Amino acid sequence: MHNFYKKIIEGEKYLIALEEKKRNVTHRAARYFRFDRKAYTKKHGAVK
């Protein structure tokens, strides 16, 4: 998880962490993310 977070969330900024987390699980709840199309398009061009 650390490498994913470091590269994608802090580095490229393509995913935005949401406040919502997975509920009713016995382990540590996973965070939800949303894809930032605007940031991706700015660097790579249009998403097909």
DRENRO-924240 format. One line per field, with one value per residue (C-alpha): x, y, z. Coordinates in pm, 1 decimal. Each point is the difference from the previous one (the first is absolute). Layout:
BEGIN
u [X  ...]
v [Y  ...]
w [Z  ...]
END
This chain:
BEGIN
u [0.0  277.7  160.4  -338.6  -84.5  340.4  0.0  -363.6  -144.3  297.5  188.9  -229.7  -315.0  -233.3  -203.1  -171.6  -62.9  -359.2  -113.2  -216.1  141.4  -119.8  -234.3  -84.8  331.6  204.6  331.2  123.3  -250.5  112.4  -15.6  -184.1  157.9  -125.3  187.6  90.3  -56.5  103.1  346.0  54.0  -109.1  225.5  307.3  -91.4  -263.9  -360.1  -124.4  -138.1]
v [0.0  243.0  -20.2  36.3  303.3  158.8  -41.2  53.3  226.0  220.0  -22.4  0.0  131.5  -204.9  -133.0  208.9  -158.5  26.4  38.5  -311.1  -335.8  -356.9  -90.3  -312.3  -180.4  -185.5  138.7  354.9  174.7  77.5  356.3  84.7  208.1  173.4  43.9  359.2  12.2  366.0  -64.1  -304.7  183.9  292.6  -226.3  -273.8  146.5  -112.0  -323.1  -234.7]
w [0.0  80.5  -345.4  -170.5  209.2  -52.6  -378.5  -92.0  267.8  84.0  -328.6  -301.0  172.5  -222.2  290.7  262.7  338.7  115.9  358.8  -34.3  109.3  -35.2  284.0  199.1  -47.0  260.8  -126.8  -50.5  -224.6  -354.2  -126.8  -316.6  -275.8  -310.0  -326.8  -82.9  -374.7  -20.3  150.4  -222.8  -314.9  80.3  -1.0  -251.2  -230.2  -44.4  157.4  -265.5]
END
